[in-house]
Amino acid sequence: MLSGGPSYTRGVSRGPLLTPDVVVVGAGPVGLAIAWRCAQRGLRVVVRDPAPGSGASHVAAGMLAPVAEAYFGERELTGLLTESAARWPEFAAELEAATGVDIGYRTEGTLMVGLTADDLAEARRLWAYQQELGLPVTPLRPSQLREREPALAPRVRGGALAATDHQVDPRRLVPALRLAAERAGAVLVPEPVRNLAGVLAGVTVVAAGCGAAALTGLPVRPVKGQVLRLRAPDGGPPGFRHVIRGYADGEQVYLVPRQHGEVVVGATVEERSDVDVSAGAVLRLLRAAIELLPELAEYDLVETVAGLRPGTPDNAPILGPLPDRPNVLAATGHHRHGIVLTPVTADLITDLATGGATDDPLLAPFRPDRFHTGTGGRGVAGSEQSRKDEAWS
Ligand SMILES: Cc1cc2nc3c(=O)[nH]c(=O)nc-3n(C[C@H](O)[C@H](O)[C@H](O)COP(=O)(O)OP(=O)(O)OC[C@H]3O[C@@H](n4cnc5c(N)ncnc54)[C@H](O)[C@@H]3O)c2cc1C
């Protein structure tokens, strides 16, 4: 039972008021997926969160983009993104089968485009790097681009297809994960954890997004992102099917079409911790979006919103036991990639929670002790800013 916290009761079949095997702190996509997997393995699981799904996932676009987001200097992260994206088809199918919820998983792929010659030159440098890594990036001529997406502006100079970069709708994903976790036996307690010392459990998993820093001292910092949501005026699906990521007169923007008519336009990347929406950001995002896809000017602007990505000094997640507390597992710092990384994070952390492969080579680059200051690690939060030209999600 949780000391000083709410009493924990679960289904009659397994008995009430037992100390949970696992307490998961945070009911975002990461925490809920871990809770689901742990409960599937027969563990008694409690999830603590006063506002499930209210973190970064509420704002996120839901791009599953290991290819388009393979950036210079992030080779190990790219490997993890690729591994997790490969698990997504099965993960989505299993989740939809377990819950009956359509999570908006779509596989049309991603078009990466450049509006001007300068935009295209910049984009091509990145595509060349991605191809060097062996990632599937297929350059397209303007005519081939418009065959795939006739709604693209005639000015768009060129592009490339990342056919394996897919998308899911995070606002459907999170409720589905919650339902799946609860059906598997996990219990959600709508209260925060203020101090890990007050949690009694075999294993505590800290999956609290930006909230992890206060609980653990790990170098997780908020990285603000502003996003718009548009809606096709006739209530039908948007007039394009691919995720479109582009450079438009030096401005980066992405456009994520949902089947039910929504288009997510994002996103700013700001080293700030407020969630205010600024007129300038709305202007820049809309201008870039409409330059790439003129018909968006006719869409309704239905939402402007900002969220906080859980960023880390090296832009990679923090996964595994805290250096001085082996029973506390970190599953945080997913920054721009928490949606795509949900399946692999859930599998790795569940393995750790059940005493399985602690030496999984996938985990090695992402362990919390890489930041341990006492042993010559790389230091703490804020020591490195995320590079503006790398961030899209
Ligand atoms: C603008 C924007 C666009 C994005 N686009 C993408 C994208 O296209 N693809 C992608 O993969 N990722 C994207 N992301 C990143 C993604 O949203 C995050 O990486 C992901 O949500 C992290 O998941 P999480 O469960 O760790 O944290 P969160 O989603 O932030 O959830 C954390 C949860 O923990 C709870 N919590 C916090 N503190 C406590 C506490 N003390 N006790 C109990 N509960 C607590 C919160 O209430 C919250 O419910 C985007 C993010 C933003 C902001």
The ligand as an SDF file (V2000), in Angstrom:
LIG
                    3D

 53 58  0  0  0  0  0  0  0  0999 V2000
    4.1330   20.5670  -29.5980 C   0  0  0  0  0  0  0  0  0  0  0  0
    4.5330   19.1200  -29.3950 C   0  0  0  0  0  0  0  0  0  0  0  0
    4.5200   18.2520  -30.4770 C   0  0  0  0  0  0  0  0  0  0  0  0
    4.9200   16.9220  -30.3050 C   0  0  0  0  0  0  0  0  0  0  0  0
    4.8620   16.0680  -31.3720 N   0  0  0  0  0  0  0  0  0  0  0  0
    5.2910   14.7880  -31.2400 C   0  0  0  0  0  0  0  0  0  0  0  0
    5.2360   13.8930  -32.3370 C   0  0  0  0  0  0  0  0  0  0  0  0
    4.7770   14.2600  -33.4270 O   0  0  0  0  0  0  0  0  0  0  0  0
    5.7000   12.6230  -32.1510 N   0  0  0  0  0  0  0  0  0  0  0  0
    6.2100   12.2050  -30.9600 C   0  0  0  0  0  0  0  0  0  0  0  0
    6.6370   11.0450  -30.8650 O   0  0  0  0  0  0  0  0  0  0  0  0
    6.2360   13.0270  -29.8810 N   0  0  0  0  0  0  0  0  0  0  0  0
    5.8080   14.3090  -30.0030 C   0  0  0  0  0  0  0  0  0  0  0  0
    5.8540   15.1690  -28.9440 N   0  0  0  0  0  0  0  0  0  0  0  0
    6.4970   14.7110  -27.7120 C   0  0  0  0  0  0  0  0  0  0  0  0
    5.5580   13.8910  -26.8470 C   0  0  0  0  0  0  0  0  0  0  0  0
    4.3320   14.5600  -26.6510 O   0  0  0  0  0  0  0  0  0  0  0  0
    6.2080   13.6170  -25.4920 C   0  0  0  0  0  0  0  0  0  0  0  0
    7.5150   13.1390  -25.6680 O   0  0  0  0  0  0  0  0  0  0  0  0
    5.3630   12.5710  -24.7520 C   0  0  0  0  0  0  0  0  0  0  0  0
    4.0750   13.0830  -24.4990 O   0  0  0  0  0  0  0  0  0  0  0  0
    6.0300   12.1560  -23.4710 C   0  0  0  0  0  0  0  0  0  0  0  0
    5.1540   11.2420  -22.8550 O   0  0  0  0  0  0  0  0  0  0  0  0
    5.1530   11.0500  -21.2750 P   0  0  0  0  0  0  0  0  0  0  0  0
    4.0760   10.0760  -20.9650 O   0  0  0  0  0  0  0  0  0  0  0  0
    6.5430   10.7540  -20.8330 O   0  0  0  0  0  0  0  0  0  0  0  0
    4.8530   12.5120  -20.7100 O   0  0  0  0  0  0  0  0  0  0  0  0
    3.5540   13.4160  -20.8030 P   0  0  0  0  0  0  0  0  0  0  0  0
    2.7840   13.1590  -22.0270 O   0  0  0  0  0  0  0  0  0  0  0  0
    4.0260   14.8150  -20.5610 O   0  0  0  0  0  0  0  0  0  0  0  0
    2.6840   12.9360  -19.5620 O   0  0  0  0  0  0  0  0  0  0  0  0
    3.1940   13.0830  -18.2430 C   0  0  0  0  0  0  0  0  0  0  0  0
    2.0890   12.7820  -17.2500 C   0  0  0  0  0  0  0  0  0  0  0  0
    2.6740   12.7630  -15.9460 O   0  0  0  0  0  0  0  0  0  0  0  0
    1.8040   13.4170  -15.0360 C   0  0  0  0  0  0  0  0  0  0  0  0
    2.5910   13.8940  -13.9120 N   0  0  0  0  0  0  0  0  0  0  0  0
    3.5380   14.8600  -13.8890 C   0  0  0  0  0  0  0  0  0  0  0  0
    4.0350   14.9960  -12.6510 N   0  0  0  0  0  0  0  0  0  0  0  0
    3.4020   14.0860  -11.8510 C   0  0  0  0  0  0  0  0  0  0  0  0
    3.4850   13.7420  -10.4720 C   0  0  0  0  0  0  0  0  0  0  0  0
    4.3410   14.3520   -9.6380 N   0  0  0  0  0  0  0  0  0  0  0  0
    2.6580   12.7690  -10.0010 N   0  0  0  0  0  0  0  0  0  0  0  0
    1.7870   12.1290  -10.8190 C   0  0  0  0  0  0  0  0  0  0  0  0
    1.6850   12.4140  -12.1440 N   0  0  0  0  0  0  0  0  0  0  0  0
    2.4740   13.3820  -12.6570 C   0  0  0  0  0  0  0  0  0  0  0  0
    1.1440   14.5250  -15.8570 C   0  0  0  0  0  0  0  0  0  0  0  0
   -0.1020   14.9120  -15.2830 O   0  0  0  0  0  0  0  0  0  0  0  0
    0.9840   13.8450  -17.2170 C   0  0  0  0  0  0  0  0  0  0  0  0
   -0.2950   13.2230  -17.3410 O   0  0  0  0  0  0  0  0  0  0  0  0
    5.3770   16.4790  -29.0430 C   0  0  0  0  0  0  0  0  0  0  0  0
    5.3270   17.3430  -27.9460 C   0  0  0  0  0  0  0  0  0  0  0  0
    4.9000   18.6550  -28.1160 C   0  0  0  0  0  0  0  0  0  0  0  0
    4.8300   19.5600  -26.9190 C   0  0  0  0  0  0  0  0  0  0  0  0
  1  2  1  0
  2  3  1  0
  2 52  2  0
  3  4  2  0
  4  5  1  0
  4 50  1  0
  5  6  2  0
  6  7  1  0
  6 13  1  0
  7  8  2  0
  7  9  1  0
  9 10  1  0
 10 11  2  0
 10 12  1  0
 12 13  2  0
 13 14  1  0
 14 15  1  0
 14 50  1  0
 15 16  1  0
 16 17  1  0
 16 18  1  0
 18 19  1  0
 18 20  1  0
 20 21  1  0
 20 22  1  0
 22 23  1  0
 23 24  1  0
 24 25  2  0
 24 26  1  0
 24 27  1  0
 27 28  1  0
 28 29  2  0
 28 30  1  0
 28 31  1  0
 31 32  1  0
 32 33  1  0
 33 34  1  0
 33 48  1  0
 34 35  1  0
 35 36  1  0
 35 46  1  0
 36 37  1  0
 36 45  1  0
 37 38  2  0
 38 39  1  0
 39 40  1  0
 39 45  2  0
 40 41  1  0
 40 42  2  0
 42 43  1  0
 43 44  2  0
 44 45  1  0
 46 47  1  0
 46 48  1  0
 48 49  1  0
 50 51  2  0
 51 52  1  0
 52 53  1  0
M  END
$$$$
